[in-house]
């Protein structure tokens, strides 16, 4: 039995990861929680039977105590990852850390170095590696059925509604408060690409802008909030009334208003952040971006992230010397086209739960790591840090208009701190 504590009882912490303990109480038990929101803190405590003296209002308050248990899940906001993680490593906790590791590149490197120095588990929640769909793709690539991979086209279809919810109205709308879009949304993609390609990324270039969700694009007759008598609300695909004023219980709607009544949700969009006009928010992250990458095994990658898609999924094409692989994650199909003329369709087994069961499998793998004292898991800090640096370098390229050599980028970062 592993005993654990949770920092941040939000959507990811409470529902994606800690819910594992309710399904597998013989493997892990949560004995403490730190969460500033009283309603969430109380709900989590009641679900897991946590007494009042083990309920804390902040991570600082919890980590002022002597080490409470063996394992700590850190699911706070992006800019509250580094400090509690470093403090927890100092105290001796094994850590499951929500991505990104930090919005700052040097902090990311330091976290990986400190976990290695302390010989403690610091596993990052790159849940896509545990998605059976991507595991199946990795197996196909490793078999070499399309020969040597030469080029990759990879697309992150963010989805117009997901962009509006998370990156215009929501928690990750402003990089000054959280992190850049390429890091927050696409560090998964950077991590997977290096995993699939099996090489080291040497150089990146990137372009992207916040082009649409800006005040000057607000249509005539629109208002500060969708509930303020907006003249175009009925026709607007981003209408908060359309998206939140209903009795559905999906995770996005529950974030806007955890109380599933029409009255509560109307109040939430009248007063809270999710009722704002998408053209009148304090967002600054990009709504479209491209990244070109070059790896040490001569593979080239073209990556596109766009808000302006109807689907919220990833699509890709791997081009090899003997064939190509096409994929559409939402359709659960991996299509292998051999240059000999043969064609194969693979449909991996799917699991219930968040991210196609990957949230559950991430927790299962982390628990096994702790049980077996395995320091180099699938998503160890050192592995994850390399993918993060790809995202940081891409954002640096976007802002400067220059190609970025990753080794020199890291060296320059370290030199500026001397």
PyMOL commands that set and color helices and strands:
alter all, ss='L'
color gray80, all
select helices_A, chain A and resi 11-17+20-23+38-48+52-54+59-63+78-80+82-91+105-118+127-130+132-143+160-169+181-184+187-197+215-217+240-244+251-256+262-271+273-275+329-331+358-372+381-400+406-416
alter helices_A, ss='H'
color red, helices_A
select strands_A, chain A and resi 2-7+28-34+55-56+71-74+94-97+122-124+149-157+201-209+288-295+300-306+313-320+323-328+333-338+343-346+404-405
alter strands_A, ss='S'
color yellow, strands_A
deselect
rebuild
show_as cartoon
